[in-house]
Amino acid sequence: MVRRLLWALLFAAGAAGAAQVQVAVAANMAAPMQKIAADFARASGHEAVVVLGSTGKFHAQIRSGAPFEVLLAADDETPA
């Protein structure tokens, strides 16, 4: 799973053409995301800018145009 997340971040960085990737992360995934973000920075030279919060709030923000390239959600029903 971690490997897939790293690939998602690399893809988002490439698609955005930016040195930073904006990542919305469910608060319950804060600890694993710290390691993933550090691994991503080492592997790619890009930075994952991590914003922690609730999946529901991120869903509403993204629908309103929030500039996140990646959403790591606590559930799969809300974003669907």
C-alpha positions as CSV (number, residue, x, y, z in Angstrom):
1,M,0.0,0.0,0.0
2,V,2.8,2.4,0.8
3,R,4.4,1.8,-2.5
4,R,1.1,2.6,-4.3
5,L,0.8,5.9,-2.3
6,L,4.3,6.8,-3.3
7,W,3.4,6.2,-7.0
8,A,0.3,8.3,-6.6
9,L,2.3,11.1,-5.2
10,L,4.9,10.9,-8.0
11,F,2.2,10.8,-10.6
12,A,0.5,13.9,-9.0
13,A,3.8,15.8,-8.9
14,G,4.4,15.0,-12.5
15,A,0.9,15.9,-13.6
16,A,1.0,19.1,-11.7
17,G,4.4,20.0,-13.0
18,A,5.3,21.3,-9.5
19,A,7.9,20.8,-6.8
20,Q,5.1,20.4,-4.3
21,V,2.1,18.1,-4.2
22,Q,-0.9,19.2,-2.1
23,V,-2.2,16.1,-0.2
24,A,-5.4,16.1,1.9
25,V,-5.0,13.3,4.5
26,A,-7.6,11.9,6.9
27,A,-6.4,12.6,10.4
28,N,-6.4,9.0,11.4
29,M,-3.6,8.4,8.8
30,A,-1.3,11.2,10.1
31,A,1.4,8.9,11.5
32,P,1.8,6.7,8.4
33,M,1.7,9.8,6.1
34,Q,4.7,11.3,7.9
35,K,6.8,8.4,6.8
36,I,5.3,8.3,3.3
37,A,6.0,12.0,2.8
38,A,9.6,11.6,3.9
39,D,10.1,8.6,1.6
40,F,8.5,10.6,-1.2
41,A,10.8,13.6,-0.7
42,R,13.9,11.3,-0.7
43,A,12.8,9.4,-3.7
44,S,11.6,12.2,-5.9
45,G,13.0,15.5,-4.7
46,H,9.4,16.8,-4.5
47,E,7.6,17.8,-1.3
48,A,4.3,16.5,-0.2
49,V,2.4,19.3,1.5
50,V,0.2,17.4,3.9
51,V,-3.0,18.9,5.3
52,L,-4.8,16.8,8.0
53,G,-8.5,16.9,8.5
54,S,-11.7,15.0,8.2
55,T,-12.7,13.2,5.0
56,G,-16.1,14.9,4.9
57,K,-14.6,18.3,5.1
58,F,-12.0,17.6,2.4
59,H,-14.7,16.2,0.2
60,A,-16.6,19.5,0.5
61,Q,-13.5,21.5,0.0
62,I,-12.5,19.6,-3.1
63,R,-16.0,19.9,-4.6
64,S,-15.6,23.7,-4.1
65,G,-12.3,23.8,-5.9
66,A,-9.6,23.2,-3.2
67,P,-6.3,22.6,-4.9
68,F,-5.5,19.1,-3.6
69,E,-3.8,16.7,-6.1
70,V,-4.3,13.7,-3.8
71,L,-6.9,12.7,-1.2
72,L,-6.2,9.9,1.3
73,A,-9.6,9.3,2.8
74,A,-10.6,7.5,5.9
75,D,-13.4,5.8,4.0
76,D,-14.2,5.1,0.4
77,E,-17.9,6.0,0.4
78,T,-17.6,9.7,1.0
79,P,-15.3,10.5,-2.0
80,A,-17.2,8.1,-4.3
